[in-house]
Amino acid sequence: MTTQLNGKVAFINGGSRGIGAATARRLAREGATVAIGYLASAIAAEALVEEIKASGGQAIAIKADASDPVGLTQAIDSVAERFGRLDILVNSAGVLITGLLEDFSLEDFDRTLDVNVRAVFVAAKAAAKHMKDGGRIINIGSTNGQRMPFAGGAAYAMSKSALIGLVKGLARDLGPRGITINNVAPGPVDTDMNPEHSEFGAGLHDLMAIRRHGKADEIAAMVSYLASPEAAFVTGADLLIDGGFAA
């Protein structure tokens, strides 16, 4: 493992479980100090902090509600103030609410947008003011932004499609400052929310070129690359890592 992120500070919103937790571990191993944002899973977040520290890394846990713009901004500001800098933002918090059009409530529609889209904009705005040349903003999108083969997923697919447009626009805003912004768009990933060995999980493999779920560590590896100096020329991209789900 390299130490190409030595001296960098990363805030990972939704960092206590799944892809977010794998990303926290990976960035810490690369040398970054990681601030793990969580909403309800304080025990998991603190356990991850202790795991990272035991491996020689640096980490803290901080409560951050993606649906609360003021609280999310305050959390990001506090990380920058505590460490004197902020170099990397990873937006990993998200919700998946499904339902057919006739059953889908406006409240669920608004919550999907609040967490999956508005929070990314709010966090990017809050983080960018602390970033210098070389800043990195990385959002966890979804292959469903390009392909939604199931009924009941319209709002979720729309929210992930919105991120594609958002990063293209913000890439233009932030590029002159040397800050990049990209989406990592996973397909099915083996987490507690989408276990591979389930009836639904197994059915997904029929839609894929590589007939298995991805691993959270595989997604974290892509995030690590985008956070690194090697990715300085990559911005405004929606990078599929989906086993051919959208192929």
C-alpha positions as CSV (number, residue, x, y, z in Angstrom):
1,M,0.0,0.0,0.0
2,T,1.3,3.5,-0.9
3,T,1.3,6.5,1.4
4,Q,0.3,9.0,-1.4
5,L,-2.3,10.6,0.9
6,N,0.1,11.4,3.7
7,G,-0.9,14.7,5.3
8,K,-4.3,14.8,3.7
9,V,-7.6,15.1,5.6
10,A,-10.7,13.4,4.3
11,F,-14.3,13.7,5.4
12,I,-16.5,10.7,4.5
13,N,-20.2,11.3,4.9
14,G,-21.9,8.0,5.5
15,G,-18.6,6.5,6.4
16,S,-19.6,4.0,9.2
17,R,-20.7,1.1,7.1
18,G,-20.6,-0.6,3.7
19,I,-18.8,1.3,0.9
20,G,-18.2,4.3,3.2
21,A,-16.4,2.2,5.8
22,A,-14.3,0.4,3.2
23,T,-13.3,3.8,1.9
24,A,-12.4,5.1,5.3
25,R,-10.1,2.1,5.8
26,R,-8.5,2.5,2.4
27,L,-7.8,6.2,2.7
28,A,-6.4,5.8,6.2
29,R,-4.1,3.1,4.9
30,E,-3.0,5.5,2.2
31,G,-2.0,7.9,4.9
32,A,-5.0,10.3,5.1
33,T,-6.6,11.4,8.4
34,V,-10.2,10.4,8.0
35,A,-13.3,11.9,9.6
36,I,-16.1,9.4,9.5
37,G,-19.5,11.0,9.3
38,Y,-22.5,9.0,10.6
39,L,-26.1,9.6,11.4
40,A,-27.5,6.8,13.6
41,S,-24.7,4.2,13.8
42,A,-22.4,5.9,16.4
43,I,-21.3,2.5,17.8
44,A,-20.2,1.3,14.3
45,A,-18.5,4.6,13.6
46,E,-16.5,4.5,16.9
47,A,-15.6,0.9,16.3
48,L,-14.2,1.8,12.9
49,V,-12.2,4.7,14.4
50,E,-10.6,2.3,16.9
51,E,-9.9,-0.3,14.1
52,I,-8.1,2.4,12.0
53,K,-6.1,3.6,15.0
54,A,-5.1,0.1,15.9
55,S,-3.7,-0.3,12.4
56,G,-1.6,2.9,12.8
57,G,-4.0,5.3,11.1
58,Q,-5.7,8.5,12.2
59,A,-9.5,8.8,12.4
60,I,-12.4,10.5,14.2
61,A,-16.1,10.1,14.1
62,I,-18.5,13.0,13.7
63,K,-22.3,13.0,13.6
64,A,-23.6,14.4,10.3
65,D,-27.2,14.3,9.0
66,A,-27.2,14.4,5.2
67,S,-30.8,15.7,5.2
68,D,-29.9,18.7,7.4
69,P,-28.0,21.3,5.4
70,V,-27.0,23.4,8.4
71,G,-25.8,20.4,10.4
72,L,-23.9,18.9,7.5
73,T,-22.2,22.2,6.8
74,Q,-21.2,22.6,10.5
75,A,-19.8,19.1,10.6
76,I,-17.6,19.8,7.5
77,D,-16.5,23.1,8.9
78,S,-15.6,21.5,12.3
79,V,-13.4,18.9,10.6
80,A,-11.5,21.6,8.6
81,E,-11.1,23.7,11.7
82,R,-9.9,20.8,13.9
83,F,-7.2,19.7,11.4
84,G,-6.5,23.0,9.8
85,R,-7.4,21.8,6.3
86,L,-9.7,19.6,4.2
87,D,-8.5,17.9,1.1
88,I,-10.9,15.1,0.3
89,L,-14.7,14.9,0.5
90,V,-16.5,11.6,-0.1
91,N,-20.3,11.7,-0.3
92,S,-21.3,8.1,0.5
93,A,-24.6,8.7,2.4
94,G,-27.7,7.7,0.5
95,V,-31.2,6.3,0.7
96,L,-33.0,3.8,-1.5
97,I,-36.7,4.1,-1.3
98,T,-38.7,2.1,-3.8
99,G,-42.3,2.1,-4.8
100,L,-44.5,2.2,-7.9
101,L,-45.7,5.6,-9.1
102,E,-49.2,5.3,-7.7
103,D,-47.9,4.3,-4.2
104,F,-44.8,6.6,-3.9
105,S,-45.4,9.5,-1.5
106,L,-44.2,13.0,-2.1
107,E,-42.5,12.8,1.3
108,D,-40.4,9.8,0.1
109,F,-39.7,11.6,-3.2
110,D,-38.4,14.7,-1.3
111,R,-36.3,12.6,1.1
112,T,-34.7,10.8,-1.8
113,L,-33.7,14.2,-3.3
114,D,-32.7,15.7,0.0
115,V,-30.2,12.9,0.9
116,N,-29.0,11.7,-2.5
117,V,-28.8,15.0,-4.4
118,R,-29.1,18.1,-2.2
119,A,-26.7,16.8,0.4
120,V,-24.1,16.3,-2.2
121,F,-24.4,19.9,-3.4
122,V,-24.4,21.2,0.2
123,A,-21.4,19.2,1.2
124,A,-19.5,20.2,-2.0
125,K,-20.2,23.8,-1.3
126,A,-19.1,23.5,2.3
127,A,-16.0,21.6,1.6
128,A,-14.8,23.5,-1.4
129,K,-14.3,26.7,0.6
130,H,-11.7,24.9,2.7
131,M,-9.9,23.2,-0.2
132,K,-6.8,24.3,-2.0
133,D,-5.3,23.2,-5.3
134,G,-5.5,19.5,-5.3
135,G,-8.8,19.2,-3.5
136,R,-10.9,16.1,-4.4
137,I,-14.7,15.6,-4.2
138,I,-15.9,12.1,-4.9
139,N,-19.6,11.0,-4.8
140,I,-20.9,7.5,-4.6
141,G,-23.5,7.4,-7.4
142,S,-25.0,4.3,-8.9
143,T,-25.1,2.4,-12.2
144,N,-28.9,2.9,-11.8
145,G,-28.3,6.5,-12.9
146,Q,-27.7,5.0,-16.3
147,R,-29.8,1.8,-16.2
148,M,-32.8,1.0,-14.0
149,P,-34.2,-2.4,-15.1
150,F,-36.8,-2.7,-12.3
151,A,-40.2,-1.2,-11.7
152,G,-40.4,1.0,-8.5
153,G,-37.0,2.5,-8.8
154,A,-37.8,5.8,-10.6
155,A,-37.0,8.2,-7.8
156,Y,-33.7,6.5,-6.9
157,A,-32.6,6.3,-10.6
158,M,-33.5,10.0,-11.0
159,S,-31.5,11.0,-8.0
160,K,-28.4,9.2,-9.3
161,S,-28.8,10.6,-12.8
162,A,-29.0,14.0,-11.2
163,L,-25.5,13.5,-9.8
164,I,-24.1,13.0,-13.3
165,G,-25.3,16.4,-14.3
166,L,-24.2,17.9,-11.0
167,V,-20.6,16.8,-11.3
168,K,-20.4,18.0,-14.9
169,G,-21.5,21.4,-13.9
170,L,-19.4,21.6,-10.7
171,A,-16.3,20.4,-12.6
172,R,-16.5,23.7,-14.5
173,D,-16.9,25.7,-11.4
174,L,-14.1,24.0,-9.4
175,G,-11.6,23.2,-12.1
176,P,-10.0,26.6,-12.2
177,R,-9.2,26.2,-8.5
178,G,-7.5,22.8,-9.1
179,I,-10.4,20.9,-7.4
180,T,-11.8,17.8,-9.1
181,I,-15.2,16.3,-8.6
182,N,-16.3,12.9,-9.9
183,N,-18.9,10.1,-9.3
184,V,-18.1,6.5,-8.6
185,A,-21.1,4.5,-9.9
186,P,-21.2,1.0,-8.4
187,G,-23.4,-1.8,-9.5
188,P,-24.6,-4.4,-7.0
189,V,-22.1,-4.5,-4.0
190,D,-22.1,-7.1,-1.3
191,T,-23.1,-5.1,1.8
192,D,-25.6,-5.6,4.6
193,M,-28.1,-3.5,2.5
194,N,-27.7,-5.7,-0.6
195,P,-26.2,-9.1,0.4
196,E,-25.0,-11.2,-2.5
197,H,-26.3,-14.5,-1.1
198,S,-30.0,-13.6,-1.2
199,E,-32.8,-14.3,-3.6
200,F,-32.8,-10.8,-4.9
201,G,-29.0,-10.6,-5.0
202,A,-28.7,-13.8,-7.1
203,G,-31.2,-12.5,-9.6
204,L,-29.1,-9.4,-10.3
205,H,-26.3,-11.6,-11.7
206,D,-28.4,-12.4,-14.7
207,L,-28.2,-8.7,-15.7
208,M,-24.4,-8.5,-15.4
209,A,-21.4,-9.4,-17.6
210,I,-19.3,-10.4,-14.5
211,R,-21.8,-12.5,-12.6
212,R,-21.2,-11.6,-9.0
213,H,-21.6,-8.7,-6.6
214,G,-18.8,-6.2,-6.3
215,K,-16.9,-5.9,-3.1
216,A,-16.8,-2.7,-1.0
217,D,-13.0,-2.8,-1.2
218,E,-13.2,-2.7,-5.0
219,I,-15.3,0.5,-4.9
220,A,-13.0,2.0,-2.2
221,A,-10.0,1.3,-4.5
222,M,-11.6,3.5,-7.2
223,V,-12.3,6.2,-4.7
224,S,-8.7,6.1,-3.5
225,Y,-7.5,6.5,-7.1
226,L,-9.7,9.6,-7.6
227,A,-8.4,11.0,-4.3
228,S,-4.8,10.6,-5.4
229,P,-2.5,12.9,-7.2
230,E,-2.6,10.5,-10.1
231,A,-6.2,11.5,-10.9
232,A,-5.5,15.2,-11.2
233,F,-6.7,15.2,-14.8
234,V,-10.0,13.4,-14.1
235,T,-13.0,15.5,-13.4
236,G,-16.7,15.7,-14.3
237,A,-16.7,11.9,-14.8
238,D,-19.2,9.2,-13.9
239,L,-17.1,6.1,-13.5
240,L,-19.0,2.9,-13.7
241,I,-17.7,0.0,-11.6
242,D,-20.6,-2.4,-12.0
243,G,-19.5,-5.7,-13.4
244,G,-21.1,-4.8,-16.7
245,F,-24.5,-4.1,-15.3
246,A,-25.0,-1.1,-17.6
247,A,-23.1,-2.7,-20.6
